[in-house]
Amino acid sequence: MSRNNSSCGLLSLAFFIMFVIISAFTGNLEYLYFLVGIFAILFVIVAIGDFNSSKKKSKFEDSKSLDLNLSNKPLVREDPIKLKQKPYIITEKFIGGQIKGVILPKEIAILTKIKSIKLFSKNEIEISKFINQNSDLYCIELDGPFWLENELEKKNQLTIVHIKKNDKIEPFLEHLSKQTELKYLSIIHNSKMDLKCFLPLLKNVTEFTLDCLINEFPTDLLRNEKLQSLNLSNNKIQKISIEHFDERILKNTNLKTLNLSGNRLKTIPLKLFDLKSLDNVILNNNPIRARNIKRLYKDYRNRVTLDSGQYEIIFRRFHPTSWLLIKIVFSIAFVAIPYMVFDSAGLSIIFFAFVVIAWKT
């Protein structure tokens, strides 16, 4: 946009110089008076536009929408720290590291007082027995094809479950169905799955992260009355179908934060904001159309989080196509007017040079 401003500024200067030369050659100051009047009007319009734009930007900097609202960030890490090729570590209440074999090592398998595990493996490892014997276990982060042979017992206190890169995700989730204490569920980079398989798990879940390259917005998730934070970032969602927003969803949902960043959404239906509990819709890195993004900012600026590129679209006074048309009109005028007024091809060539410089600026 700054390039367009520079080009049009240089073309405007050339336009002013051209009229001064025409007035000097013809001795008729009416051309110059006319030009001064036109430029005075343009400068007033631009000054008013800059003033209003600066006011909007200052409001934007102080507004709630600029705040990334970190307090609403899900407690479950979206991308656990990558574990290097090193042995696992064991403390009194925590196990973390890489398991290289196909079963849990004996020194891990016998433990019964563990509260948190963070394991990585490239091999299929069965861990239901280990989880059941650690009744105080509340947080598991598993990166790899871990699986459950048996259902987990109700006595387990699992609250946080993070599953990544697991092709056996569906049977794993089925065995989690009895975990009534589950509050934070994160499923990342699991491509082979049916979205309906985890719906029974969400009865008590308050924060849910789903990053599995899904194409459709999972409207059924909004039927969960306890869900407060839904993170659907970095998927391939292209459309939100509002026809599936029935009265039950609009009235019963308690969803406060909806993260849709990094998708392929071009239009955000305004009906989405009929969800009265929804405080923050994160829309960063989506190719949302200019008209739609401006309407969202106008009506729901305190309920959306946008990126810098989207704010640039909101605050710009001219569309890039408008700048292009202005440059084309100015360029034609510079080349044509000297020849039409003075019948001088040489003067047209001189102003053509100004045009070339302006377009390269």
C-alpha positions in Angstrom: 0.0 0.0 0.0 2.9 2.4 0.7 4.2 1.6 -2.7 0.9 2.7 -4.2 0.9 5.9 -2.1 4.5 6.7 -3.3 3.6 6.1 -6.9 0.5 8.2 -6.8 2.3 10.9 -4.9 5.0 11.1 -7.6 2.4 11.1 -10.4 0.5 13.9 -8.6 3.7 16.0 -8.4 4.4 15.4 -12.1 0.7 16.3 -12.8 1.2 19.6 -11.0 4.5 20.4 -12.8 2.8 19.7 -16.1 0.0 22.2 -15.4 2.5 24.8 -14.4 4.4 24.4 -17.7 1.1 24.6 -19.6 0.1 27.8 -17.8 3.6 29.3 -18.5 3.5 28.5 -22.2 -0.1 29.6 -22.8 0.0 32.6 -20.4 -3.4 31.5 -19.1 -3.5 31.2 -15.4 -6.9 29.6 -15.4 -5.3 26.2 -15.7 -3.1 26.9 -12.6 -6.0 28.2 -10.6 -8.1 25.2 -11.5 -5.3 22.8 -10.5 -4.7 24.6 -7.2 -8.4 24.3 -6.4 -8.5 20.6 -7.2 -5.4 19.9 -5.1 -6.7 21.9 -2.2 -9.9 19.8 -2.2 -7.9 16.6 -2.4 -5.5 17.6 0.4 -8.5 18.3 2.7 -10.0 14.9 1.9 -6.7 13.1 2.5 -6.2 15.0 5.7 -9.6 14.1 7.0 -9.0 10.5 6.0 -5.6 10.4 7.8 -7.1 11.9 10.9 -10.0 9.4 11.1 -7.6 6.6 10.3 -5.2 7.6 13.1 -8.2 7.7 15.5 -9.2 4.2 14.5 -5.7 2.9 14.9 -5.4 4.5 18.4 -8.6 2.8 19.4 -7.4 -0.4 17.9 -4.2 -0.3 20.0 -6.1 0.3 23.2 -9.0 -2.0 22.5 -9.7 -5.3 24.0 -9.5 -6.9 20.5 -5.8 -6.4 20.3 -5.3 -8.4 23.5 -4.7 -12.0 22.6 -6.7 -12.9 25.7 -4.1 -15.3 27.0 -6.3 -16.1 30.0 -8.5 -18.1 27.7 -5.7 -20.1 26.3 -6.4 -23.8 26.7 -4.4 -25.4 29.6 -3.5 -28.4 27.4 -0.4 -27.7 25.4 -1.2 -27.7 21.7 2.3 -28.9 20.7 4.3 -30.6 23.4 8.0 -30.1 23.7 9.8 -32.3 21.2 11.7 -35.0 23.0 15.2 -35.8 21.7 16.5 -39.3 21.3 17.4 -39.8 24.9 16.5 -42.2 27.7 13.3 -41.5 29.7 13.4 -39.9 33.1 11.6 -41.0 36.2 10.8 -38.9 39.3 8.6 -39.6 42.2 5.4 -38.5 40.4 6.4 -38.0 36.7 7.7 -40.1 33.8 8.9 -38.4 30.6 11.0 -39.4 27.6 11.2 -41.8 24.7 10.3 -45.5 24.9 12.3 -47.4 22.3 10.9 -50.9 22.8 7.5 -52.4 22.1 6.5 -52.6 25.8 7.0 -50.4 28.8 10.3 -51.0 30.6 9.9 -53.0 33.8 11.1 -50.1 36.0 8.2 -48.1 34.6 5.6 -50.8 34.5 5.8 -51.5 38.2 5.2 -47.9 39.3 1.9 -47.1 41.1 2.2 -43.5 42.4 2.7 -41.6 39.1 0.6 -38.5 38.6 1.8 -37.3 35.1 3.4 -38.9 32.1 4.8 -37.5 28.9 6.0 -40.3 26.5 7.1 -40.5 22.9 7.4 -43.7 20.9 7.5 -44.9 17.3 6.3 -48.3 18.3 2.9 -49.6 19.3 2.8 -49.8 23.1 -0.1 -51.0 25.3 -0.6 -48.9 28.4 -4.1 -49.6 29.9 -2.7 -51.7 32.7 -0.2 -49.1 33.7 -2.8 -46.3 33.7 -5.2 -48.4 35.8 -2.6 -49.2 38.5 -1.8 -45.5 38.9 -5.1 -44.2 40.3 -3.6 -40.7 41.0 -2.6 -40.2 37.3 -4.3 -37.0 36.1 -2.3 -36.0 33.0 -1.1 -38.0 30.1 0.7 -36.7 27.0 1.3 -39.4 24.4 3.1 -38.9 21.1 2.9 -42.0 19.0 0.8 -45.2 18.5 0.1 -46.0 22.1 -3.0 -48.1 22.6 -5.4 -49.4 25.2 -6.3 -53.1 25.4 -8.8 -52.6 28.2 -11.2 -49.9 29.3 -9.9 -47.5 31.9 -11.4 -47.8 35.4 -13.7 -45.2 36.8 -11.4 -44.7 39.8 -8.9 -43.0 37.6 -8.6 -39.2 37.9 -7.6 -38.4 34.4 -8.2 -34.7 33.8 -5.8 -33.8 30.9 -5.3 -36.1 27.9 -3.1 -35.1 25.0 -2.8 -37.5 22.1 -0.6 -36.9 19.0 0.2 -38.9 15.9 -1.8 -42.0 16.9 -3.4 -44.1 14.1 -5.2 -46.1 16.7 -7.0 -43.1 18.0 -10.6 -44.4 17.7 -10.2 -47.5 20.0 -8.1 -45.4 22.4 -10.9 -42.8 22.8 -13.5 -45.5 23.2 -11.7 -46.9 26.2 -11.6 -43.3 27.7 -15.4 -43.1 27.7 -15.8 -43.8 31.5 -13.4 -41.0 32.5 -15.9 -38.6 34.1 -13.1 -36.3 35.4 -11.8 -35.5 31.9 -11.7 -31.7 31.4 -9.0 -31.0 28.8 -8.7 -33.1 25.7 -6.2 -32.4 22.9 -6.0 -34.5 19.6 -3.3 -33.4 17.2 -2.1 -34.8 13.9 -4.4 -37.8 13.9 -5.7 -38.0 10.3 -7.4 -41.4 10.4 -10.4 -40.8 12.5 -14.2 -40.4 12.5 -15.2 -37.2 14.3 -18.2 -38.9 15.9 -16.0 -41.2 17.8 -15.0 -38.7 20.4 -18.4 -37.0 20.9 -19.3 -39.3 23.9 -16.0 -38.1 25.6 -17.1 -34.5 25.6 -19.8 -34.7 28.1 -17.6 -33.2 30.8 -14.8 -31.7 28.7 -14.4 -27.9 29.1 -11.5 -27.3 26.7 -11.0 -29.3 23.5 -8.3 -29.0 20.8 -8.7 -30.7 17.5 -5.9 -30.3 14.9 -6.5 -33.2 12.4 -6.8 -31.3 9.0 -10.6 -31.5 9.1 -12.4 -29.9 6.2 -15.8 -29.2 7.8 -16.7 -27.2 10.9 -17.8 -29.8 13.5 -21.1 -28.1 14.5 -22.1 -31.1 16.7 -19.4 -30.1 19.2 -21.3 -27.0 20.1 -24.1 -29.2 21.5 -21.8 -29.9 24.5 -23.2 -27.6 27.2 -20.0 -27.7 29.3 -17.5 -26.9 26.5 -16.0 -23.5 27.1 -13.0 -23.4 24.8 -12.8 -25.0 21.3 -9.5 -24.9 19.4 -9.8 -25.8 15.7 -6.7 -24.0 14.5 -4.5 -25.2 11.7 -7.1 -27.4 10.0 -8.6 -27.0 6.5 -12.0 -25.7 7.3 -13.4 -23.7 4.4 -17.0 -23.0 5.5 -19.2 -22.7 8.6 -22.7 -24.0 7.8 -25.1 -21.9 9.8 -28.1 -24.0 8.7 -27.0 -26.6 11.4 -27.2 -23.9 14.1 -30.5 -25.0 15.7 -32.1 -23.5 18.8 -30.5 -26.1 21.1 -27.1 -24.9 20.1 -27.9 -21.2 20.3 -29.5 -21.5 23.7 -27.5 -24.2 25.5 -23.9 -23.6 24.5 -21.5 -22.1 27.1 -18.7 -21.7 24.6 -16.5 -18.7 25.4 -13.5 -19.1 23.1 -13.4 -20.4 19.5 -10.1 -20.6 17.8 -10.4 -20.8 14.0 -6.9 -19.5 13.1 -4.9 -21.0 10.3 -7.9 -22.3 8.3 -9.2 -21.5 4.9 -12.3 -19.5 5.8 -13.3 -16.8 3.3 -16.6 -15.8 5.0 -17.6 -15.8 8.7 -21.4 -16.0 9.1 -22.7 -13.3 11.4 -25.1 -15.8 12.9 -22.1 -17.4 14.7 -22.2 -14.4 17.1 -25.7 -15.3 18.1 -23.9 -17.6 20.5 -24.3 -15.1 23.3 -21.6 -16.7 25.5 -19.0 -16.4 22.8 -16.4 -13.8 24.0 -13.5 -14.4 21.6 -13.4 -15.7 18.1 -9.8 -16.0 16.9 -9.6 -15.6 13.1 -5.9 -15.1 12.4 -4.4 -16.4 9.1 -7.7 -16.9 7.3 -8.3 -15.4 3.8 -11.5 -13.6 4.9 -13.0 -11.3 2.2 -12.6 -7.6 2.8 -16.3 -6.8 3.1 -16.9 -9.5 5.6 -13.8 -8.7 7.8 -14.9 -5.0 7.9 -18.4 -6.0 9.0 -17.0 -8.2 11.7 -14.8 -5.4 13.0 -17.7 -2.9 12.9 -20.2 -5.1 14.7 -18.1 -7.4 16.8 -14.7 -5.8 17.3 -14.7 -6.7 21.0 -15.4 -10.4 20.3 -12.9 -11.1 17.5 -9.1 -11.5 17.4 -7.5 -10.6 14.0 -4.0 -10.5 12.6 -2.1 -7.4 11.4 -2.9 -8.2 7.7 -6.6 -8.3 8.5 -6.4 -5.0 10.4 -4.6 -3.5 7.4 -7.6 -4.4 5.2 -10.0 -2.8 7.7 -8.2 0.5 8.0 -7.1 1.0 4.4 -9.0 3.9 2.6 -8.6 2.5 -0.9 -8.6 -1.0 -2.3 -5.4 -2.0 -4.2 -7.5 -2.1 -7.4 -8.6 1.5 -6.9 -5.0 2.6 -6.5 -4.2 0.7 -9.8 -7.0 2.5 -11.6 -5.8 5.9 -10.3 -2.3 5.2 -11.5 -3.5 4.2 -15.0 -5.7 7.3 -15.4 -2.9 9.6 -14.2 -0.4 7.9 -16.6 -2.6 8.2 -19.6 -3.3 11.9 -18.8 0.5 12.7 -18.4 1.3 11.2 -21.8 -1.8 12.5 -23.7 -2.4 16.0 -22.5 1.0 17.6 -23.5 0.5 16.2 -27.0 -3.1 17.3 -27.2 -2.4 20.9 -25.9 1.0 21.7 -27.4 1.1 19.1 -30.2 4.5 18.2 -28.8 5.6 14.6 -29.0 8.8 15.5 -27.2 7.0 16.9 -24.1 4.9 13.7 -24.0 8.1 11.7 -24.0 9.4 13.7 -21.1 6.3 13.1 -19.1 6.3 9.4 -20.2 9.6 9.2 -18.4 7.9 10.5 -15.2 5.3 7.8 -15.6 7.9 5.0 -15.9 9.7 6.3 -12.8 6.4 6.5 -10.8 5.5 2.9 -11.7 8.9 1.6 -10.6 8.7 3.4 -7.3 
